[in-house]
Amino acid sequence: MQKAIRLAEQVMQTNQGGPFGAIIVRNNKIISQGFNRVTSTNDPTAHAEIVAIRAACRKIKDFNLSKAALFTSCEPCPMCLAAIYWAKLSKVYYACTRKDAAQIDFADDHIYHELARPIGRRKIKFKQLLRPAGLEIFKKWQKKADKIPY
């Protein structure tokens, strides 16, 4: 956790992004690290956890991190939380909470509240289109013999 917090401070001091750092550990060894690169790469998805997950998966050549743990300087935002579940990380340790992040003007808590709202009551408007065409692709996937499930 100390390394994740140090990364958060480094990125903040060098103006590469927000004050967030993350480390992924497997078998008591650090396999990747990431820090927030949103502003330095103009990529709103370049959160510390996402950067660390991408690096870990490249390193072990697998999208399944079920035998690894994440140490992050702040409770993950909804995007990072979803990525943690998709990567199947076994455990998450965090320092600051999303309420702490809200106190310094990060929108994590606001997004959690938006996700809890019915889709028709969210600030960003959603409209479904061409569901039958989309379902055809799903049917083909379901029947695909050589698919790699995840």
N, C-alpha and C positions, 0 to 999 in steps of 0.2 A: 504494500500500500504506500509505503514511503516513496518508492520509485515513481508510482503513478502521480503522487502529489508533487514530487520534484519536476516531473515532466510538465505538469500543469503550470507550474511557476515558470519554467523555462520558456514555454510557448507564449505565455503572457508577456514576459520580459522582452522577448524578441519580436513581438507584434505579428506572430504568425497565425494567431487565432485566439479563441477564448481560453479561459483558465481551466482546461480539462486535460487529464492524462489517463491512460489506461494501459494495463499490462495483462497479458494472458500467460498463465502458468500451467504446465502439464508435467507430471512426474517430478514435481518440485524444481522445475527449471523454467526460466522465462523463455517462451518460444516467440513472443512478439510484443511489441509495444506500439502505442499510437498516441498522438496528441492532436488536439483540435487544429484543423487546417482550413476551416471554413473561409476566413477572410484572405488567407494567403493563396488559396487556389480558386477562389470564387465558386466553391462547391458547397452548397448547403447540407450535403450529406457527409461531409468530411469530418464527422465527429470523432473524438478520440477512440470510442469503442468500435466504431465501424472501421476505422483505419487499422486498429489492432486485430480485429476479426479477419479482415482481408489479408493482412500480412501473415497471420497464423495459418490460414487456409492455404496460402501460397507455399508457405514453408513446409507444411506436412503433406501437401498435395492431396487434400481431402476437404470436403465442405462440412464434415462432421467433427465438431470440437467437444464431443460428449465427455471426453476424459480430461477436460481442461477447465480451469476456473478463471474468471475475470476479476481483476482488481481495478477499480475506477475511482477517480477523485470525486465523482458526484453520482448520485442516483441516476440511472439512465433515463433519457427522454423516451417518449413512445417509439420513435423510429429505432433507436438503439435497443430498446427492450425487445421489439419485434425481431431485430437481427440476432439478438442473444438467443431467442427461442428457435429461430431458423437454424442457427449454428449449433444448437443443442448443448450449449455450455452447461456444465454440471452445477456451477455455483457462481454467485456474484457477490463480491464484497465492495462496499462503497463508503466514501467518507461523508461528503455533504449530501443533503436531501434536495429534492426538487423544490421544496419551499425555500431552502437557502438560495438556490439558483434564481428563484423568482425575486428574491430580495435584491439581487444585483442585475435585474432586468433581463433574465433569460426566460423564454416563453414555455419551458417544459410543462409547468403546472397548468398553464392555459390550454395546451394541446391535450393533456389528459382530460380536462373538463370538456373540451370539444368532442373528443372521442366517445365520451359517455352520453352525448346527446343523440337523439334520433337523427338519422341521416338528413331528413328534411328540415331540421332546425339548426344545422351547422352554419357557420359564417360563410364558408365556401359552399357554393351551390353544386349539387351533384344531379346529373340526369342520366338515366340508363338509356342506352341505344343498342340496337341490333343484337339483343340477347339470343335469338334463335341461331344466328350465325356464330356467335361465340360458343354456344352450347355444342355446335357441330364439332368444333375443334376439341372440346372437352371429351366428347364421345370418341373421337379418334385417339386421343391420348389414353383413354381408358382401355382401348383395344390394342394399343401398341405393344407388341411383344418384347421389343428390345429397349423399353424405357428404363431409365435409371431413377428409381423412386427416391424421393427425399421428403 
